[in-house]
Amino acid sequence: MRPIPLGAKGTYTLRVTPAHLANQFKDAVLPQVFATPMMVTIMENAALNAVREYLDPGESVVGTVVNVKHLAATPVGHQVTAEAVVTKVDGRRIEFDVTAHDELELIGSGTHERAVVDMARLNKRLEAKTVT
């Protein structure tokens, strides 16, 4: 891993479709609004995009902590953009401030943490856990 500068930013944009709605993604009793787990997903993708260029071949980053608030509802058809900003790097641990907006307003904010992993080592550990 090359040094990751504080303030490095990444974004991820998604057009909300019916598959992203709480009533489709989780349970039909829920309203037809952008699901919180989908908001977290785009925040995680933004964080990956913030650090992708600093990873060495064979490295990736995995989510370890998510602490976000979903502040506003977003219906189908809206575009949602998440942004992640690196706020701290401690060895292989990276912290981010994350936000998400639709075309009208801030819909989510919080913090996120990812850890740099060696994919070969991780895959070896996962193979040892394979259920037969």
ROKOL-881431 format. One line per 5 residues: number of its first residue (from 1); for each residue x, y, z of C-alpha. Coordinates in Angstrom, 2 decimals, m for minus. Example, Ala and Ser with C-alpha at 12.3 -4.5 7.8 and 13.67 -1.06 7.14 Angstrom:
<rs>
1> 12.30,m4.50,7.80  13.67,m1.06,7.14
</rs>
This chain:
<rs>
1> 0.00,0.00,0.00  1.30,3.40,m0.96  0.75,6.28,1.50  m2.88,7.46,1.49  m3.21,11.22,1.97
6> m5.73,12.64,4.40  m8.48,14.29,2.40  m8.41,11.74,m0.43  m11.94,11.59,m1.85  m14.04,9.06,m3.69
11> m17.58,9.08,m5.00  m20.12,6.56,m6.20  m23.40,7.36,m7.97  m26.50,5.20,m8.37  m29.89,5.77,m10.02
16> m32.54,4.38,m7.63  m34.52,1.53,m9.19  m37.30,m0.60,m7.66  m34.70,m3.21,m6.65  m33.07,m0.63,m4.35
21> m36.25,0.14,m2.40  m36.82,m0.97,1.17  m40.11,m2.70,0.29  m38.37,m4.80,m2.39  m34.99,m5.29,m0.79
26> m36.20,m6.16,2.71  m39.95,m6.50,3.32  m43.13,m5.56,1.45  m44.53,m3.79,4.54  m41.81,m1.12,4.23
31> m42.28,2.08,2.21  m41.14,2.50,m1.39  m37.98,4.44,m0.52  m34.23,3.92,m1.00  m33.19,1.19,1.46
36> m30.65,1.98,4.16  m28.49,m1.07,3.30  m28.25,0.25,m0.27  m27.16,3.65,1.03  m24.44,1.95,3.08
41> m23.37,0.02,m0.05  m22.82,3.18,m2.08  m20.96,4.80,0.83  m18.66,1.76,0.99  m18.13,1.94,m2.78
46> m17.21,5.63,m2.47  m14.68,4.74,0.23  m13.14,2.07,m2.01  m12.91,4.62,m4.82  m11.14,7.07,m2.48
51> m8.25,4.66,m1.87  m8.23,2.36,m4.91  m5.26,4.09,m6.58  m3.11,3.68,m3.46  m3.49,m0.12,m3.25
56> m0.70,m2.38,m4.45  m1.44,m5.31,m6.75  m3.01,m8.12,m4.73  m4.43,m5.77,m2.09  m8.01,m4.78,m1.41
61> m9.93,m3.08,1.39  m12.72,m4.58,3.46  m15.31,m2.80,5.55  m14.89,m3.12,9.31  m17.07,m0.36,10.82
66> m20.14,1.52,9.60  m21.80,4.25,11.68  m24.30,6.20,9.59  m27.65,7.95,9.88  m30.23,7.75,7.11
71> m31.68,11.27,7.22  m34.16,11.56,4.35  m36.26,9.35,2.08  m35.50,9.02,m1.65  m38.00,7.58,m4.15
76> m37.38,5.60,m7.34  m35.82,7.50,m10.22  m33.61,9.81,m8.20  m29.85,9.78,m8.52  m27.96,9.27,m5.27
81> m24.29,10.14,m4.89  m22.12,9.08,m1.98  m18.83,10.72,m1.08  m16.11,9.39,1.20  m13.20,11.45,2.53
86> m10.17,9.88,4.24  m9.86,11.34,7.75  m7.30,9.00,9.35  m4.84,6.31,8.31  m3.43,4.06,11.04
91> m1.31,1.33,9.51  m3.71,m0.77,7.45  m6.82,0.85,8.99  m8.44,3.74,7.11  m11.22,5.98,8.46
96> m13.63,8.02,6.34  m16.34,10.62,6.70  m19.19,9.55,4.41  m22.24,11.36,3.04  m24.99,10.63,0.54
101> m27.14,13.13,m1.37  m29.99,12.83,m3.80  m30.79,15.68,m6.21  m32.58,17.59,m3.45  m30.84,17.07,m0.13
106> m28.42,15.29,2.15  m29.91,11.85,2.80  m27.21,10.25,4.94  m23.99,10.90,6.83  m21.60,9.22,9.19
111> m18.28,7.45,9.44  m16.84,4.30,7.93  m13.69,2.26,8.44  m11.93,m0.12,6.07  m8.85,m2.31,6.45
116> m6.30,m3.11,3.77  m6.01,m6.86,3.19  m3.71,m9.10,1.18  m6.07,m11.03,m1.11  m3.91,m14.17,m1.34
121> m3.73,m14.41,2.45  m7.46,m13.74,2.81  m8.36,m16.33,0.17  m6.19,m18.92,1.94  m8.01,m18.22,5.22
126> m11.39,m18.48,3.47  m10.45,m21.82,1.89  m9.76,m23.17,5.38  m13.35,m22.23,6.32  m15.00,m23.87,3.32
131> m17.90,m26.09,4.32  m18.12,m29.39,2.48
</rs>
